[in-house]
Amino acid sequence: MRALLNRIFELGDSPSVAQDLGTMWSPIRLGFWFILVNLVLGFSLGLTIYLSIIAADGDVMSYSQNLGLGQLCASVFLIGIGNILTILMPIRASGLLEGPRWGRYFDQIVLSGISPLRYFFGKIAAQNIFFLFIIIASLPWAIFSLSLGGTEVSFVIGGMFLLWIYANLITIFTLALGVFLHEIVAVIVVILLFANAYGFLGGMPWPTYISSILTPSHYLLEPVYTHMLNAGNGPPWGDITHFELVLGPFNIQIGSFTFFLFYSAIIGAIALVALLLGPVNCIVKENSTFGAIVLDGDMKKKSLFTKRFNLRRRSEISFFYENRTAFLTRWEGLFRHFGVLLTFTIIVVVACAFLNYYSQQFRQGEYYLASVWIYGIVMFAASLFFCNDRSIELTPQRIGNRSYTSGRLDWFCYTIFCFICILLGCGIPVIRDYLSGSAWYKNGPTRSWDFEMANELRRSVPFIILSFAQFYTMLRYFGTRYWLRAQAIGVSTLLLVALWLAPYGIAVAMMNSFDGIPYVIEIMSWVACLSPIPFMLWFFDSSLSMEGRIILENGPYILGMALHLLLPLLMLNLYKKQVALMEKERKCEVSE
């Protein structure tokens, strides 16, 4: 116990804590925070009381009469604190990296040997102190809401606890994103993401398992939703105050409080691991000097084009993450690559489970379209996560006592994930058909269209994997040619779109322009099958245009699918040659 306390005190002894608290406790800033908190809460509660008593607005008055004015004000009070946290927490979490870099003393932080864990923990501790200050500043409004009567004290305490979790989630998320992106961009992204989730997802009467993602606002509005259900004004999808899971004789009810704790624990853990691991080490010969990037041909370029601010930032942060703990360094490959693989697997399994649990509410086409979207989105995201650029392709990643290059681990994890998606796409229809007559699957589908759906999914899922294999092999090849991953993604996307749209567009245009000329339709059908678009339309027969039907009736399907394998094989061959050249250059650098 004493060792644990000493470790906590050691982490709290961070220079970022002293710097943050030194600026936060200034009289001007304290006064600004105090006035801001009271203005937001005072305006929100004042407007609520005005609409419910003085203006006698019908909807607000109905809520105040049925819930009690105190309970309504308590919900508004907690929602107001959440709004403040959504804006202020990301802003105050920034500056740990860009501040020292702009002040040109980041090299001193790196040379001090401070670990990223200790450095960032100081900011998290300071954010908790700031949250405590907001709660203290808002206590008069909490007492005012409780004094109106009808308020459940447990609801207010539970809401403040969830807001504390929410504040720490925002802080960790902002810090982690600020390591991989510029901190200004990270703050803007976090504010937009959490503000939309707080207002749209949590502020609307969506199902509990959806609206409790990222924010606790659904729980804070739960009294309002309860009144809506009692008044018969609830949404068509049923109860929005809890999620009911029926598995045979078991009836499990999960509320928004539990859902938010579950989601925040998972998202917070992923963000914390990403924060402690940092980006992949990108230190090579060209950026091995701290604060300078020198590439081939820089002597012939103007100084503006040799700055490379993004590469310089990445290399400086890579130097900083050399100070992380030996445990993270030893198991970096396991946490980084297989952790991402596990995350994507859980996402696709949970998404398919929810889709199939509620499949009785969908028509055949809707269910099929939703399945294709799920696999398409996760495969696209996996393609982006498991790709590299030139600086990190050959970076060694340790898994215990063994070391593998980052590129090889990405190939392995992406291949495993492709097989997982194929197994799910081909196996879930069989499982659904088996469970459709079981008492454990109350909301399951009927057998009337299950066999047909199984055949559709078995055809479509492998084809989706093949389509994204083209995109992924392009990403990997162009990643070995460019120093920035964004460049490889942009070039691969443009080239893939051109290769997909050009043959199909030319074929359709020629069919419309030269209709009636012999052999035009047959020739253009072969041209169109160079694109995967006709095969995608093949799985959506109801949405096929006349040109699409003509192509599928005259085009060589098997030959077209075989041609779609040529591009991944070609890009894979080019990738292997480029990696071999990079390895040869790396060995020459080491020998020198």
C-alpha positions in Angstrom: 0.0 0.0 0.0 2.8 2.4 0.9 4.6 1.6 -2.4 1.4 2.4 -4.3 1.0 5.7 -2.5 4.6 6.6 -3.1 4.1 5.8 -6.8 1.0 8.1 -7.0 2.9 10.9 -5.2 5.8 10.4 -7.6 3.5 10.8 -10.6 1.8 13.8 -9.0 5.2 15.4 -8.7 5.1 16.6 -12.3 6.3 19.9 -13.7 3.0 20.2 -15.6 1.1 20.2 -12.3 3.1 23.1 -10.9 2.9 25.1 -14.1 -0.9 24.5 -14.6 -1.8 25.3 -11.0 0.4 28.3 -11.0 -1.6 29.8 -13.9 -5.0 28.6 -12.8 -4.9 30.1 -9.3 -4.2 33.7 -10.5 -7.0 36.1 -9.3 -7.9 37.1 -12.8 -8.4 33.5 -14.1 -10.2 32.4 -10.9 -12.6 35.4 -11.3 -13.2 34.6 -15.0 -14.0 30.9 -14.3 -16.3 31.8 -11.4 -18.2 34.4 -13.5 -18.5 32.0 -16.5 -19.8 29.1 -14.4 -22.4 31.2 -12.7 -23.5 33.0 -15.8 -24.1 29.7 -17.7 -25.9 28.1 -14.8 -27.8 31.2 -13.8 -29.1 31.8 -17.3 -30.1 28.2 -17.7 -32.0 27.9 -14.4 -33.5 31.4 -14.8 -34.8 30.6 -18.2 -36.3 27.3 -17.0 -38.1 29.0 -14.1 -39.3 31.8 -16.4 -40.8 29.4 -18.9 -42.4 27.2 -16.3 -43.9 29.8 -14.0 -44.0 33.3 -15.5 -44.4 32.6 -19.2 -46.3 29.4 -18.5 -45.0 27.7 -21.6 -47.0 24.6 -22.2 -44.3 22.0 -22.6 -42.0 23.3 -19.9 -44.9 23.8 -17.5 -46.0 20.2 -18.1 -42.6 18.9 -17.2 -42.4 21.1 -14.1 -45.8 20.1 -12.9 -45.3 16.3 -13.4 -41.6 16.1 -12.4 -41.5 18.9 -9.9 -39.7 22.2 -10.5 -36.8 21.1 -8.3 -36.2 17.9 -10.3 -36.4 19.8 -13.6 -34.0 22.4 -12.3 -31.6 19.7 -11.1 -31.5 18.2 -14.6 -30.9 21.6 -16.2 -28.2 22.3 -13.6 -26.3 19.1 -14.3 -26.7 19.6 -18.1 -25.3 23.1 -17.7 -22.2 21.8 -15.9 -21.7 19.2 -18.7 -21.8 22.0 -21.3 -19.1 23.9 -19.4 -16.9 20.8 -19.2 -17.4 20.0 -22.9 -15.9 23.4 -23.9 -13.4 24.1 -21.2 -11.8 20.7 -20.6 -10.3 20.2 -24.1 -9.0 23.8 -24.1 -7.3 23.4 -20.7 -5.9 20.0 -21.7 -3.9 21.4 -24.6 -0.4 23.0 -24.5 1.7 20.3 -23.0 3.5 19.6 -26.3 3.0 22.7 -28.5 3.7 25.1 -25.7 7.3 23.8 -25.0 7.9 23.4 -28.8 6.9 27.0 -29.5 8.9 28.2 -26.5 11.9 26.1 -27.8 12.5 24.3 -24.5 10.9 21.0 -25.5 14.5 19.5 -25.9 15.1 20.3 -22.2 12.0 18.2 -21.3 13.2 15.3 -23.4 16.7 15.4 -21.9 15.3 15.6 -18.4 14.3 11.9 -18.8 10.7 12.5 -17.5 8.4 9.7 -18.7 5.3 10.4 -20.7 3.2 8.8 -17.9 4.5 11.2 -15.3 4.4 14.2 -17.7 0.7 13.7 -18.7 -0.4 12.5 -15.3 0.3 16.0 -14.0 -2.2 17.5 -16.5 -4.8 15.0 -15.6 -4.4 15.8 -11.9 -4.6 19.5 -12.6 -7.8 18.9 -14.6 -9.4 17.1 -11.6 -8.6 20.1 -9.4 -10.2 22.4 -12.0 -13.3 20.1 -12.0 -13.5 20.4 -8.2 -13.3 24.2 -8.5 -16.3 24.1 -11.0 -18.3 22.0 -8.6 -17.6 24.4 -5.7 -18.4 27.4 -7.8 -21.8 25.8 -8.8 -22.8 24.6 -5.3 -25.2 27.6 -4.7 -27.2 26.5 -7.7 -27.2 22.9 -6.6 -28.5 24.0 -3.2 -31.1 26.1 -4.9 -32.4 23.2 -7.0 -32.6 20.9 -4.0 -34.4 23.6 -1.9 -37.3 23.7 -4.5 -38.2 20.1 -3.4 -39.0 17.0 -5.3 -35.4 16.4 -6.2 -33.8 13.0 -5.6 -30.4 13.6 -3.9 -29.1 10.3 -5.3 -29.8 11.6 -8.9 -27.7 14.7 -8.3 -24.8 12.8 -6.7 -24.9 10.2 -9.5 -25.0 12.9 -12.1 -21.9 14.7 -10.5 -20.1 11.4 -10.4 -20.7 10.8 -14.1 -19.7 14.3 -14.9 -16.4 13.7 -13.1 -15.9 10.5 -15.3 -16.8 12.6 -18.3 -14.3 15.3 -17.5 -11.5 12.8 -17.2 -12.6 11.1 -20.4 -12.4 14.3 -22.3 -9.0 15.1 -20.8 -7.4 11.7 -21.7 -9.0 11.8 -25.1 -7.7 15.3 -25.8 -4.2 14.4 -24.6 -4.0 11.2 -26.7 -5.3 12.9 -29.8 -2.9 15.8 -29.3 0.0 13.4 -29.5 -0.9 12.2 -32.9 -2.4 15.4 -34.3 -1.5 19.1 -33.8 -2.9 20.1 -30.4 -5.0 22.9 -31.9 -6.6 20.5 -34.4 -7.1 18.0 -31.6 -8.9 20.5 -29.4 -11.2 21.5 -32.3 -12.0 17.8 -33.1 -12.7 16.9 -29.5 -15.0 19.9 -28.9 -17.0 19.1 -32.1 -17.1 15.4 -31.4 -18.2 15.7 -27.7 -20.5 18.6 -28.3 -22.4 16.7 -31.0 -22.5 13.6 -28.8 -23.6 15.6 -25.8 -26.3 17.5 -27.6 -27.4 15.2 -30.4 -26.8 11.6 -29.2 -27.5 12.2 -25.5 -30.0 15.1 -25.9 -32.3 13.2 -28.2 -34.5 10.3 -27.2 -32.4 7.6 -28.8 -32.1 4.1 -27.4 -30.0 3.9 -24.3 -27.1 1.9 -25.8 -26.6 4.6 -28.5 -27.2 7.8 -26.6 -24.8 6.9 -23.7 -21.8 6.7 -25.9 -19.2 9.4 -24.9 -21.4 11.5 -22.7 -23.7 11.2 -19.7 -26.4 13.6 -20.9 -28.9 10.8 -21.4 -28.8 9.9 -17.7 -29.0 13.6 -16.8 -32.2 13.9 -18.9 -33.7 10.6 -17.7 -36.4 12.2 -15.6 -37.6 14.1 -18.7 -37.6 10.9 -20.7 -39.6 9.1 -18.0 -42.2 11.8 -18.2 -42.3 11.5 -22.0 -43.0 7.8 -21.7 -45.7 8.2 -19.0 -47.4 10.9 -21.1 -47.4 8.6 -24.2 -45.0 10.8 -26.2 -42.1 8.4 -26.4 -40.4 7.5 -29.6 -41.6 4.5 -31.8 -38.6 2.3 -30.8 -39.9 1.8 -27.2 -38.4 2.4 -23.8 -35.5 5.0 -23.8 -34.7 4.9 -20.1 -33.1 1.4 -20.2 -32.1 -1.4 -22.5 -33.9 -4.7 -22.1 -31.9 -7.8 -23.1 -34.0 -11.0 -23.3 -32.1 -14.2 -23.4 -34.5 -17.1 -22.9 -35.6 -17.1 -19.2 -33.4 -14.2 -18.4 -34.5 -10.5 -18.6 -31.7 -8.1 -18.1 -32.3 -4.4 -17.8 -29.3 -2.0 -18.3 -29.7 1.7 -17.6 -27.9 4.7 -19.1 -25.8 5.0 -15.9 -24.3 1.6 -16.4 -23.9 2.0 -20.2 -22.0 5.3 -19.8 -19.6 3.8 -17.3 -19.0 0.8 -19.6 -18.4 2.9 -22.7 -16.2 5.4 -20.8 -14.1 2.6 -19.3 -13.4 1.1 -22.7 -12.8 4.3 -24.6 -10.8 5.8 -21.7 -8.6 2.6 -21.5 -7.9 2.7 -25.3 -7.1 6.5 -25.2 -4.8 6.0 -22.1 -2.9 3.1 -23.8 -2.5 5.2 -27.0 -1.3 8.2 -24.8 1.3 6.1 -23.0 2.5 4.3 -26.2 2.6 7.4 -28.4 3.2 7.3 -32.1 5.4 4.7 -33.8 9.0 5.7 -33.6 9.9 7.5 -36.8 13.5 8.4 -36.1 15.6 7.5 -39.2 18.8 9.0 -40.7 16.9 12.0 -42.3 15.4 13.2 -39.0 17.8 11.9 -36.4 18.9 15.4 -35.5 16.5 16.9 -33.0 14.5 19.8 -34.5 15.9 19.4 -38.1 14.8 17.4 -41.1 17.3 16.9 -44.0 16.1 15.0 -47.1 17.8 14.3 -50.4 17.7 17.4 -52.7 17.2 19.9 -49.9 20.2 22.0 -51.0 18.4 22.6 -54.3 15.1 23.7 -52.8 14.0 27.0 -51.3 14.0 27.2 -47.5 10.2 27.3 -47.3 10.0 23.8 -48.7 12.6 22.3 -46.4 10.9 23.2 -43.1 8.6 20.1 -43.0 6.9 21.1 -39.7 4.9 17.9 -39.5 7.9 15.6 -39.8 9.9 17.7 -37.4 7.0 17.5 -34.8 6.8 13.7 -35.2 10.5 13.2 -34.7 10.6 15.4 -31.6 7.7 13.5 -30.1 9.5 10.2 -31.0 12.5 11.4 -29.0 10.3 12.2 -26.1 8.6 8.8 -26.1 12.1 7.2 -25.8 11.7 8.0 -22.1 8.7 5.7 -21.6 8.8 2.7 -19.3 10.7 -0.4 -20.2 7.5 -2.5 -19.9 5.7 -0.6 -22.6 8.8 -0.7 -24.9 9.1 -4.5 -24.5 5.4 -5.1 -25.3 4.8 -2.3 -27.7 4.0 -4.5 -30.7 1.4 -6.4 -28.6 -0.4 -3.4 -27.3 -0.2 -1.3 -30.5 -1.0 -3.8 -33.3 -2.9 -6.6 -31.6 -4.7 -4.1 -29.4 -6.0 -2.4 -32.5 -6.9 -5.8 -34.0 -8.8 -6.7 -30.8 -10.6 -3.3 -30.8 -11.8 -3.7 -34.4 -12.9 -7.3 -33.8 -15.0 -6.3 -30.8 -16.6 -3.4 -32.8 -17.6 -5.6 -35.7 -18.8 -8.4 -33.5 -20.9 -6.1 -31.3 -22.3 -4.3 -34.3 -23.3 -7.6 -36.0 -24.8 -8.8 -32.7 -27.0 -5.8 -32.3 -28.0 -5.9 -35.9 -29.0 -9.5 -35.7 -30.7 -9.2 -32.3 -33.1 -6.6 -33.8 -33.2 -8.1 -37.3 -36.9 -8.9 -37.1 -37.5 -5.1 -37.3 -35.8 -4.9 -40.7 -36.8 -5.9 -44.1 -34.5 -8.2 -46.1 -32.9 -5.4 -48.2 -32.5 -3.2 -45.1 -30.8 -5.9 -43.1 -28.5 -6.8 -46.0 -27.6 -3.2 -46.7 -26.8 -2.6 -43.0 -24.5 -5.7 -42.9 -22.6 -4.5 -46.0 -22.2 -1.0 -44.4 -20.8 -2.5 -41.2 -18.2 -4.6 -43.0 -17.3 -1.8 -45.4 -16.8 0.8 -42.7 -14.7 -1.4 -40.4 -12.6 -2.6 -43.3 -12.0 1.0 -44.5 -11.0 2.0 -40.9 -8.7 -1.0 -40.5 -7.0 -0.2 -43.8 -6.2 3.3 -42.5 -5.0 2.1 -39.1 -2.8 -0.8 -40.4 -0.8 1.3 -42.9 2.6 3.1 -42.6 4.7 5.7 -44.2 8.3 5.6 -45.2 9.7 6.6 -41.8 8.0 3.9 -39.8 7.7 1.0 -42.2 10.9 -0.7 -40.9 10.6 0.5 -37.3 11.2 -2.5 -35.0 8.4 -3.4 -32.6 9.1 -5.7 -29.6 6.8 -8.4 -28.4 8.6 -9.8 -25.4 12.1 -10.9 -26.4 11.3 -10.9 -30.1 11.3 -8.0 -32.5 9.3 -7.5 -35.7 9.1 -4.6 -38.1 6.0 -2.4 -37.9 5.1 -3.2 -41.6 5.1 -7.0 -41.0 2.9 -6.7 -37.9 0.5 -4.5 -39.8 0.3 -7.1 -42.7 -0.3 -9.9 -40.2 -3.0 -8.1 -38.2 -4.9 -6.8 -41.3 -4.9 -10.3 -42.8 -6.2 -11.8 -39.6 -9.0 -9.2 -39.5 -10.0 -9.9 -43.1 -10.4 -13.6 -42.2 -12.4 -12.6 -39.1 -14.8 -10.5 -41.2 -15.2 -13.3 -43.8 -16.0 -15.8 -41.0 -18.5 -13.5 -39.5 -20.1 -12.7 -42.9 -20.4 -16.3 -43.9 -21.1 -17.8 -40.4 -23.6 -15.4 -38.9 -26.5 -16.3 -41.3 -26.1 -19.9 -40.4 -26.1 -19.1 -36.7 -29.1 -16.9 -37.1 -31.0 -19.6 -39.0 -30.2 -22.0 -36.1 -31.3 -19.6 -33.4 -34.4 -18.4 -35.2 -36.4 -21.3 -33.8 -34.8 -21.2 -30.4 -36.2 -19.8 -27.2 -32.9 -17.9 -26.6 -33.6 -15.7 -29.6 -36.9 -14.0 -29.0 -36.3 -11.1 -31.5 -34.7 -13.4 -34.1 -35.7 -13.5 -37.8 -38.1 -16.0 -39.4 -36.9 -18.8 -41.6 -38.7 -17.5 -44.6 -35.8 -15.4 -46.0 -32.9 -16.5 -44.0 -31.4 -19.0 -46.5 -31.6 -16.4 -49.3 -29.9 -13.9 -47.0 -27.1 -16.3 -46.2 -26.3 -16.7 -49.9 -26.3 -13.0 -50.4 -23.9 -12.3 -47.5 -21.6 -15.2 -48.5 -21.2 -13.6 -52.0 -20.9 -10.0 -50.8 -18.6 -10.1 -47.8 -15.6 -11.8 -49.6 -16.1 -9.3 -52.5 -16.0 -6.4 -50.0 -12.7 -7.8 -48.6 -11.3 -8.1 -52.1 -12.3 -4.5 -53.0 -10.5 -3.1 -49.9 -7.5 -5.3 -50.6 -6.9 -3.2 -53.6 -7.1 0.0 -51.5 -4.9 -1.5 -48.8 -2.1 -2.7 -51.1 -2.1 0.8 -52.7 -1.7 2.3 -49.2 1.2 0.1 -48.3 3.0 0.7 -51.6 2.6 4.5 -51.6 3.4 4.5 -47.9 6.9 3.3 -48.7 7.2 6.2 -51.2 6.0 9.1 -49.1 7.1 10.5 -45.7 3.5 11.3 -44.6 0.7 8.8 -44.3 -1.8 11.4 -45.4 0.0 11.7 -48.8 -0.3 7.9 -49.3 -3.9 7.9 -48.3 -4.7 10.8 -50.7 -2.9 9.3 -53.7 -4.4 5.8 -53.1 -7.9 7.2 -52.7 -7.7 9.2 -55.9 -6.2 6.4 -57.9 -8.7 3.9 -56.6 -11.7 6.1 -57.4 -10.3 6.7 -60.9 -9.8 3.0 -61.5 -13.3 2.2 -60.3 -15.2 5.0 -62.0 -13.5 5.3 -65.3 -14.3 1.9 -66.9 -17.9 1.9 -65.6 -18.5 5.5 -66.6 -17.0 5.0 -70.1 -19.0 1.9 -70.6 -22.3 3.5 -69.6 -21.6 6.6 -71.7 -20.8 4.5 -74.8 -23.9 2.3 -74.3 -26.1 5.4 -74.2 -24.4 7.1 -77.1 -24.0 4.2 -79.5 -27.1 2.2 -78.7 -28.1 -0.1 -81.5 -24.6 -0.5 -83.0 -23.6 -4.2 -83.2 -21.2 -5.5 -80.5 -21.0 -2.2 -78.6 -22.9 -3.6 -75.7 -20.8 -6.7 -75.5 -17.5 -4.8 -75.8 -18.5 -2.2 -73.2 -19.7 -4.9 -70.8 -16.2 -6.3 -70.8 -14.8 -2.8 -70.3 -17.2 -2.1 -67.4 -16.1 -5.4 -65.6 -12.7 -3.9 -65.1 -14.4 -1.9 -62.3 -16.0 -3.6 -59.2 -19.0 -1.3 -59.5 -21.1 -3.7 -61.6 -20.4 -6.5 -59.1 -21.4 -4.2 -56.2 -24.7 -3.6 -58.0 -25.1 -7.3 -58.6 -25.8 -7.7 -54.8 -28.5 -5.0 -55.0 -30.7 -6.3 -57.8 -33.6 -4.0 -57.0 -31.4 -0.9 -57.5 -29.8 -1.9 -60.8 -30.2 0.5 -63.6 -30.9 -0.7 -67.2 -27.2 -0.3 -68.1 -26.2 -2.2 -65.0 -28.5 -5.1 -65.9 -27.1 -5.2 -69.5 -23.5 -5.3 -68.2 -24.3 -8.2 -65.8 -26.0 -10.1 -68.6 -23.2 -9.8 -71.0 -20.1 -9.2 -68.9 -17.5 -11.9 -67.9 -18.1 -12.1 -64.1 -15.4 -14.7 -63.3 -12.9 -13.0 -65.5 -13.8 -9.6 -64.0 -13.2 -10.9 -60.5 -9.9 -12.4 -61.6 -8.8 -9.0 -63.0 -9.6 -7.4 -59.6 -7.0 -9.7 -58.1 -4.3 -8.5 -60.5 -4.1 -5.0 -59.0 -3.5 -6.1 -55.4 -0.9 -8.6 -56.6 0.9 -5.9 -58.7 0.9 -3.4 -55.8 2.2 -6.2 -53.5 5.0 -6.9 -55.8 6.0 -3.2 -56.1 5.7 -3.0 -52.3 8.1 -5.9 -51.7 10.7 -4.4 -54.1 10.5 -1.0 -52.4 10.8 -2.5 -48.9 13.9 -4.6 -50.1 15.4 -1.3 -51.4 14.7 0.4 -48.1 16.3 -2.5 -46.1 19.4 -2.3 -48.3 19.7 1.4 -47.6 19.2 0.9 -43.9 22.0 -1.7 -43.8 24.3 0.6 -45.6 23.6 3.3 -43.1 24.4 1.0 -40.2 27.6 -0.2 -41.8 28.7 3.4 -42.2 
